[in-house]
Amino acid sequence: MNPSPSSQQHNDRNGTVVFVLVHLAGLAALATGFSWFALAACLFLYYLRMFFITGGYHRYFAHRTYKTSRWFQAVLAFGGGMSAQKGALWWGGHHRSHHKYSDTQRDIHSAKLKGFYWSHVGWVLSDQYLETPWENLKDWAQYPELVFLNKEHWIPPVFLAVSLFGLGSYLAVAAPGLHTNGPQLLFWGFFLSTTFLYHGTFFINSLSHVFGRQRYDTNDESRNSFSLSVLTLGEGWHNNHHKYPFSERQGFFWWEMDITHYLLKALSWVGLVWDLQSPPARAYNKANFTKHPGPILRWPDKRQLRMRNSE
């Protein structure tokens, strides 16, 4: 059973040290010099790994909104692991708890009840959620390769970091016109990109529950935001998602850009994934839309937080 956030939280010391060091190394990328190739690698690996988080960790492992083969689900788990956000089963299991208890006292990262810092990064660094919630993962525990990658979640990010250093070192000799090298590609392509990726992902836990508009009454504060959808390849349509979490597609209307959905649709054309779930017809019935969209931005005030934390 997942514990509810207590008023006495303690940071996981090792996890906090690694988290801080990744950020410092990201800043250190500037000391390695600039090249357009390094910048392109930073952006490419941000969005590539964001896809593995959104299309793999979230829409597949947490919600099973489509089907795929056993070998490709292992690819999704490894690709998501390169984001350095622990294993797919840890990630998916805790996310299932969030949906079950969204914006209640048992929600592990409620911005409504615990504020921005806790919902954004505090819960990740807490020692309360170090373990994988296996009680939520009976459907995935049968796959030893997924259990292995979840336990040894350090392997994919280390593989990516070493590969980038090796590629940069090779290009420094083979293609000097690119003006890159091993340290530069490591710091730009891994550390700086990972720093951005952390916060791009975490914004869905924090800002998506206070920033934007609500189309549906979901009994929580989930909201839709175009800007967050651009940043996260479609995850910003969060109110849509909380209303119909079984839908692979999260941007329900043509103007709701959902890059992850487009990419998964393309993968379905070549047979890598199939049975992509869609929102039901009633999702488009305006009679089901809430008549009280609420303010665009609403944070709980400090007095409310103190009262809630003391409960």
N, C-alpha and C positions, 0 to 999 in steps of 0.2 A: 504494500500500500504506500502511495506517495504521501509523505508528510506535508502538512500545510506549512507555509512559511511562518516561522516563529518570530517573536520580537527580539530574540537573541541569536543573530546569525553570526557565523564565523566563516572567514574565507578559507578555502583550500589553499594552503601555503604554496605548494608546488605548482598548482594550476595558475595561481595569481602571478608567481614569478615568471612562468613561461609566457603568460599573456602580456605582461609588461615588457618582457624582453623582445617579443615579436613587434610590439609598437616601437620600441627604441631602435630596433634593427630597421624598421620601416623608415624612420626618420633618417637613419644612417645611410639610406639609399642615396640621398642627395650628395653625400661625400664621395660616392663612387663615380660621380660625373653623370652627364646626360647624354643619351643617344635616342634617336627616334625608335630604334629597334627595341631598346629596353622599355620605353614608354608603351609601345605596341604590345610587348609581352605582358606588361603589368595589366593593361586593359583586357587583353585577350584572356588571360588566366583568371581575371576577376569574373568575367561573364561566363567562361567555360565552367568554372567551378560553381558559380551561382546556378547554372543550369542543373548540375548534378545535385545541388542542394534542393532546388525547387522541384525539378522533375523526378529526382531519385529519392532523396531522404524524405521529402514532404509528400508529394503526390503519389509515390509508390509505397515506400516503406511505412509511412504513417497512416495513409488513407487507402491504399490499394485501389486507386481510381482507374487503373488499367492493368493489363496482364502482359507478361513477357516471359522469356525462357529463363531457365536456371542460370545459364552462363551469362546472360546479359544483366540479370539482377546482381550478379557478382561484380560486373563492370560498373553498374550504378553505385554499388556500395564502395568500391575502390575509388571511383571518381569523386564521390562525395567526401570520402576520407581525406582526399588531398586538400580539402578546405581547412583541415586542422580543427574541425568542430566535433571531434570524437567520432564514434562509430555510428553506423546507420541505425542499429537497434537501440542504442542509447538515445539517439536523437528522436527517432520515431516513437519510442515508448513514452518519453516525457511529453512529446507533442500530443499524443493521444490523451494524456492526463489533462493537458491544457484545455482541450476541447470538451472533455467530460465535465470539468469544473470551471469553465471560462468565467472570469471576473467574479468568482466567489472566494471565500476564505481558503479553499483548497486548491485554487489555481496557483500553479508554481511561479508564474510571472505576470501577475495582474498589475497593469499600470494604474488602473482605477483604485486599487486598494493599497498598493505599495509604492506608487510613484515611478518616475522615469528611471532612476538609476537601477533600482531592483529589477524592473521589467526588461531593461535594456541589457545590463551586464551583471548586475549583482547576483542574480540567481545562478548564472553560469559559473561564477567564481566561488559560490557558496559550497561549504562541505556537506550540505544537506542532500545534494543531488549527484553525488559522485557515482553511485551505482546505477546500473541499468535496471529499469523496472520490468523484470521478466514477467510479472503477472499480467502485463499489458501486451505481451509478445509471444503468446503461445503459437501463433501462426508462423513465426519466423525462427523460433528456437530449434526447429527440426533441421535447419541447414547448417552443417558444421563450418562451411566456408564463411558464412555470414557471422557466425558466433566467433570464429577466429579473427576476422577483420575487426569485429567490434571490440574484442579483447586487446588485440595488438593494433590499436588505432593509430599508433605512431608511425606505422610502416608507410602508408600512402604519402603523408606530407614529407617524410624524410626522403622517399623515393623521388618526389617532385623536386625538392631542394637540391639533391645531389645531381639530378639530371640537368637542371638549369645551370648549375656551376660547370658541369662537363660540357654542355652545349656552348656556353659563353666562352670557355677556354678554347674550344675548337674553333669557334668563329673568329676569335681574336687572331688566329693564325691563318685560317682558310679564307676569311672574308673581312680583312681589316677595314674595308670601306664602311662597314656597319658601325664601327667605332664602339664596339662592345667587348666585354671580357667576362671571365667567370664570376668574379665578385659582383660586378655591376648587374649581371643578369640574375644572380642569386638574390641580391637585395631588392631590386626593382620587381622582378618577376615573381618572387616568393614572398618576401617579408612585407614590402609595401602593398602588394596586391592582396595579401592575406589580411592586413590591417583594414583595408577598405572593405574586404569581403565580410569580416567580422561584423562591422557596423551596418553594412547594407542588409545583412541577414537579421541582425538584432533589431533593426528599425521596425520589422514586422511585429515583433513582440511588444514594442513600446509605442511608437508613433501610430501604428495601425489601430490602436485601441483608443486614441485620443484625437487623431488628426484625420479629417475627411468627413464624408457624409454617409448616412445610413439609409440604404434602400429598403432593407427588410428589418423587421422586429426579430432580433435573435436572443433577446434577454441578456445581452452583454453589450460591451461598448465597441465591438468590431466595426470598422469603417472602411470605406472605399477611397482610394487616393490614386490619381493618375500619376503623379510625380513619383510615388513610391513604387508603382508598377514599372515605370521606366528603370528605376534603380535596381529592381529585383526580378526583372523578366516576367512580370505579371502577378506577383504575389500581393501587390497593393490592393487588389479587389477583394479585400479581406472580409468585408461584410457579406459579399456574395458567397465567399468560401465558408463562412461560419453558418450561413443559412443552409447551404447544400454541400457539406464537406465531402460527400461521395462523388462529386462531379470533378472530373479531371480538368475540365475547362473552368477557369475562374473569372475571366472576362466574358460576361454573358452576352453583351451587345457588340456590334461591329466596331464601335468607337472605343471599346475597352480593350486596349492593346494587351495581349497576353502572349509574349514571345515563347514562353515555355510550352504553351499549348500548340503553337505553330510548329515548334521543333518536334514535339511528340507526335503530332499529326504527320509530319514528314517521315519520322521513323516508322510509323504505322504503314506508310506506303511501300516501304521496303521490307516489311514483315518482322521488324525487330520488336515492335510492341503491337498490341491489339486490344480490342474491346475497351476503347477509351469511353469512359462514362460521361454523359452530358447532363446538364441541369434539366429538370422536368418541365413540361409545358407550362405549369402554373407559375414558374419562376418569372415568366414574361407577362403575367396578368397583373395589370396595374392595381387591381383591387387588393392584391397582396402586399403592395408597397406601403411602408409606414408613412403616416401623415405627419410625423414629427421627426424630421431628419436630424434635428439637434444642431448645436453650434459646430463650426468647423474645427475648433480647437478647445478642448476643455481638460485642464489638469485638476486633480483634487488639491484643495488648499492644505497648508501645513497642519491646520487644526484638525481637518478630516483625517489626515494620515496618522496623526498622533492618537486620535480616538480609535481608529481601526487597528493600529498596531498594538494597542493596549488590550484589545478584546481577547 
